[in-house]
Amino acid sequence: MASDLTPDTASDLPVACTLSAAELRERGEDVVAPLFARAQRMQETPDGYRFDFPAEAEGVRDLLEFILSERNCCPFFTFELSFPSPHESVWLTLRGGEGVKEFVAGSFATLDMPFTRAAELPDRRP
């Protein structure tokens, strides 16, 4: 099923999750916290954040399930999964228009992992 959203219109979507406060809290405790506890590091990008995860198959399936679920309640996110050679890690990028970066930072501020700011990143993607 094709989407009518282009990168430009997707960035214009309001940053608002469609879950209720109770659903959001439950999802955070049951899905988001355990999944992102596996992240090895986080990097700031100009329009969001990238998270480095181990590349084992079960973890990758969990990341894909996360994306499939999140896109239903948070259409303002652009999701990217990349598997840089030699495939020892997988990067999940959450990015989008104005406000997305702040939303991600607020949602994941309590994570305990190494952090790199956008200004410290090399000018390339894995």
C-alpha positions as CSV (number, residue, x, y, z in Angstrom):
1,M,0.0,0.0,0.0
2,A,1.6,3.2,-1.1
3,S,1.6,6.3,1.0
4,D,0.7,9.8,-0.2
5,L,3.4,11.2,2.1
6,T,6.5,12.6,0.5
7,P,9.6,13.4,2.6
8,D,8.4,17.0,2.6
9,T,4.8,16.3,3.8
10,A,6.0,13.8,6.3
11,S,8.2,16.4,7.9
12,D,5.1,18.7,8.2
13,L,3.2,16.2,10.4
14,P,2.7,17.3,14.0
15,V,4.8,15.6,16.6
16,A,2.1,13.9,18.5
17,C,1.7,10.3,19.4
18,T,-1.8,8.9,19.0
19,L,-1.5,6.7,22.1
20,S,-3.3,7.7,25.3
21,A,-1.1,8.5,28.3
22,A,-1.8,5.1,29.8
23,E,-1.0,3.3,26.5
24,L,2.2,5.3,26.1
25,R,3.4,4.5,29.6
26,E,2.6,0.8,29.1
27,R,4.4,0.7,25.8
28,G,7.4,2.5,27.3
29,E,7.7,0.0,30.1
30,D,6.9,-3.2,28.1
31,V,8.5,-2.4,24.7
32,V,10.6,0.7,24.5
33,A,12.7,0.4,27.7
34,P,13.7,-3.3,27.2
35,L,14.5,-2.8,23.5
36,F,16.5,0.4,24.0
37,A,18.3,-1.1,27.0
38,R,20.1,-3.2,24.3
39,A,21.4,-0.1,22.5
40,Q,25.2,0.2,22.7
41,R,25.4,3.9,21.9
42,M,23.4,6.8,20.6
43,Q,24.4,9.5,18.1
44,E,22.7,12.8,17.5
45,T,22.1,13.7,13.9
46,P,20.9,17.0,12.4
47,D,17.3,15.8,12.4
48,G,17.1,13.1,15.0
49,Y,19.1,10.3,16.6
50,R,20.8,7.0,15.7
51,F,21.0,4.0,18.0
52,D,23.6,1.2,17.6
53,F,22.3,-2.3,18.5
54,P,24.0,-5.7,18.3
55,A,23.1,-7.3,14.9
56,E,21.9,-10.7,16.1
57,A,18.8,-11.9,14.2
58,E,16.4,-11.8,17.2
59,G,17.3,-8.3,18.1
60,V,16.8,-7.2,14.5
61,R,13.4,-8.8,14.4
62,D,12.6,-6.8,17.6
63,L,13.7,-3.6,16.0
64,L,11.5,-4.3,12.9
65,E,8.5,-5.1,15.2
66,F,9.2,-1.8,17.0
67,I,9.1,0.1,13.7
68,L,6.0,-1.6,12.5
69,S,4.2,-0.8,15.7
70,E,5.5,2.8,16.1
71,R,4.6,3.9,12.6
72,N,0.9,3.4,13.5
73,C,1.0,5.8,16.4
74,C,3.8,8.1,15.5
75,P,3.6,8.9,11.7
76,F,5.9,11.9,12.1
77,F,8.9,9.6,12.5
78,T,11.1,8.5,9.6
79,F,12.7,5.2,10.5
80,E,15.9,3.8,9.0
81,L,17.6,0.5,9.7
82,S,21.2,0.1,8.4
83,F,23.6,-2.8,8.6
84,P,27.1,-1.4,8.0
85,S,29.7,-3.9,6.9
86,P,30.9,-6.2,8.5
87,H,27.4,-6.5,10.0
88,E,28.4,-6.6,13.6
89,S,25.8,-3.9,14.5
90,V,22.6,-2.5,13.2
91,W,21.7,1.2,13.4
92,L,18.2,2.4,14.0
93,T,17.7,6.0,13.0
94,L,14.7,8.0,14.2
95,R,14.4,11.3,12.4
96,G,11.9,13.8,11.1
97,G,10.7,17.4,10.9
98,E,10.8,20.1,13.5
99,G,10.2,18.8,17.0
100,V,11.1,15.2,16.4
101,K,14.6,15.5,17.7
102,E,13.4,17.0,21.0
103,F,10.7,14.3,21.2
104,V,13.3,11.6,20.9
105,A,15.7,13.3,23.3
106,G,12.9,13.6,25.9
107,S,11.8,10.0,25.4
108,F,15.3,8.5,25.7
109,A,17.1,10.9,28.0
110,T,17.3,8.4,30.8
111,L,19.1,5.8,28.7
112,D,22.6,4.9,29.9
113,M,24.8,4.6,26.8
114,P,27.6,6.4,25.1
115,F,26.4,9.5,23.3
116,T,27.9,11.4,20.3
117,R,26.6,14.8,19.3
118,A,25.9,15.7,15.6
119,A,28.9,18.0,15.5
120,E,31.2,15.2,16.4
121,L,30.0,12.8,13.7
122,P,32.0,12.3,10.5
123,D,30.2,13.5,7.3
124,R,29.0,10.1,6.2
125,R,26.4,7.4,7.0
126,P,27.3,3.8,7.8
